[in-house]
Amino acid sequence: MLTASQILELVEGGEGYNVDFKRSVPSKVKEISDEVAGFANAAGGYLLIGVDNNNQIIGAEIDNNKRSAIQDTIGEISPALKCEIYPVDVEGKTVWVVDVPSGRDKPYITGGVIYVREGANCQKLRSAEEIRAFFAECAKIFYDAIPCRWFDIDNDIELDNFHTFMDMAKLSDTLPLRRLFESLELLTEGGVAKNATALFFGREPERKFPHAVIRCLRFKGLDKVHIIDDKTFGGPLYQQYLNALSWIESKLEVEYIIKGTGPRQEIWEIPLDVFKESIMNAICHRDLYEEGGTIMVEVYDDRVEISNPGGLLPVVAAEFGHKSMSRNPLIFGLFTRMHIVEKVGSGIPRMRRLMKEADLPEPKFDTQGFFTVTFMKRAQTNRANDDRLNDRLNDRLNDRLNSREKRVIGMLSDSPGLRTNELSELIGVSVPTLSRTLRNLINLGLIEYRGAKKTGGYYVL
């Protein structure tokens, strides 16, 4: 049974993978059996009646008739599931607890359907075919819930990452670490850490999970022939997420538009927010049982591809873009608490909307074996035509330019706005000699002088 102090800790942490709140017994009491079945089909949890959506304990009165109604609706779950229902006095207010175990005989069905806890919500599976396919795929054991016996929560936690989680999840740091992890369902009944604990909070988890990393590649051209950058990001999952986003941003081009006196507008080749969705999807939904595969981010001249091991679960494939079912519900729940995952099943529609708003093609999805999403860059056709035109012009100009003029063009391309004396020092010629070179380039229409006479500089046209 939960104590008053344990209930306060759960309430402070908010709704999540293993806890749900109700202000009172709902008028449709079947809502309770739906939540209970969802917990039983996952890792178990607590339904607290007498707590509002603002994480405030308001108390609830449940008479014998309501209690019987709750027991009756739970009794309709098949196969039979035994739950404890009891009141707890919390600072003078009564909170009723429905204590749900992780069921031994999954799947549990209520009202002809099955519910599975996903983040802070329950997802409904409507047909027997979906139910069989889902549990055959998951084998009733989630990789992130497997005991991780080598992980020591007292010594193996990456503290900066842990404190970031606590801040973003708005959790109190006064709670003992082991109690916190127990409330987050990150420990087994015997107190052993689960894989999710090591992957999300551990220092260098890739030492034991070498496949649980994100590899980022930049290719020259449109195929996988020439690699010009190759980075692999390990560490706690949230740091992997941030590092991958930062790397992608460094590989994309951005155009700045300034109108009047307002702030400049950034127009990226691909909207950056689509990568927040796609990287998070890859982390939460990858099949960690596939130890030969990693999350891949591949940047080409015309597109970006992000892929993760594991195609769509059969139950999700039937309603792709509308239903989500994570292979790693504990990890998904932790990201939900950090408010990084906005809503279950919203990632695909949001990516489509962002690309459409940017006047770009919708993302393409390949769901066979690996799940791959492809984002096309902006104006590639025009860019290719421009590149071919520039190549022809460069060939003709190179025949007319001497070595000094070519060096000036190169320096101004790398450092626009250089002045005559700066260029003179860099090239190692006198100012009068360089001035003649600059005049020739201006006459050829290759550079121009911008700004005031004393403070301006030269720019490539």
ABEGO torsion letter per residue (X at the ends): XBBAAAAAAAAAAEBBAABBBBABBBABAAAAAAAAAAAAABAEEBBBBGBBAAGBBAEBBBBAAAAAAAAAAAAABOBBBBBBBBBBBBGGBBBBBBBBBBBAAOBBBBGGBBBBBBEABBBBBABAAAAAAAAAAAGGBBAAABBBAABBAAAABBAAAAAAAAAAAGBBAABBAAAAAAAAGABBAAGBBBAAAAAAABBGAAAABAABBBBBBBBBEABAABBABBBBBBEBAAAAAAAAAAAAAAABBBBBBBBEABBBBBBBABBAAAAAAAAAAAAAABBAABAABBBBBBBBAABBBBBBBEBBBAAAAABBGABBBBABAAAAAAAAAAGABABBGAAAAAAAAAAAAAGBBBBBBBABGBBBBBBBBBGAAAAAAAAAAAAAAAAAAAAABBAAAAAAAAAAAABBGBBAAAAAAAAGBBAAAAAAAAAAAAAAGABBBBEBAAABBBBBX
